Amino acid sequence: MGLAIAETVLEHGNVAVMTALNPANVAGLRERFPNTAICHQLDITDGGSIKRVVDAAETMTKGIDVLVNNAGYGILGAAEETTPAEYRPMFEVNFFGLAEVTRAVLPGMRKRRRGHIFNTSSSGGYAASPGFAFYAASKFAVEGFSDALAQEVAAFGINVTIVEPGSTRTNFAGSSLKRPLNPIPDYEQSAVSLTATRMTARDGAQPGDPKRLAKALIQLTDEKNPPLRIPLGEDAIDRLEKRVATQAAEFQKWRSLSLSIAFDSPANPV
């Protein structure tokens, strides 16, 4: 998806500063757009490298206008069978790396009093699925961070949008999706297994077009009041609307219990 976004930005005549763990993955774009495609090798978990790359991008472009935080990967497995050695590195990429890149870019945007930050979450970052407990947790963290951030930087003319794609035709279900090394047999016939089957079945046939997703993000950069959240894809908006409706009904059902924890009103003074 990141490659599609960079390609679309370049096709629109803009400068794109791309970062990649393996720069060979974007070599084709550098060849096609030698004057506007800039690439830096970056391990998003290396704080020192993040600052160097952001400083270089600021110098070469005379100011970063738009940041797209898109680095990430997933783990598909039950929470019980996924070890800290497997899920903690994912958090370093999906959340902590995103937070540090954002923090590195903010001083320039704040000084210029403008900018737009896109933080890639997922429809699963709002409505979790079985088998994605830790992946969803990393994206829920992105959502909470972005929600608060948007309120903190609005006064500086900086917009924040949480990108919540649905099923998009990328290699996420292939090379970007890991599985626990020691699965527990009991979960083989559970809802976790159903999620895995669904992911495998739709791999390569996802309805979402990453190039059209990229165009949607470009459109949002021209909006004076862009949304805080943007579900992208019919499945994404359907899933999120259902979750909102379910939550509203649940809140109403348990409203009296929610209100029951207040202290009794003090007695009227004589």
Secondary structure, 3 states (H helix, E strand, C coil): CHHHHHHHHHHCCCCEEEEECCHHHHHHHHHHCCCCEEEEECCCCCHHHHHHHHHHHHHHHCCCCEEEECCCCEECECCCCCCHHHHHHHHHHHHHHHHHHHHHHHHHHHHHCCEEEEEECCHHHCCCCCCEHHHHHHHHHHHHHHHHHHHHHHHHCEEEEEEEECCECCCCCCCCEECCCCCCHHHHHCHHHHHHHHHHHHCCCCCECHHHHHHHHHHHHCCCCCCCEEEECHHHHHHHHHHHHHHHHHHHHCHHHHHCCCCCCCCCCC
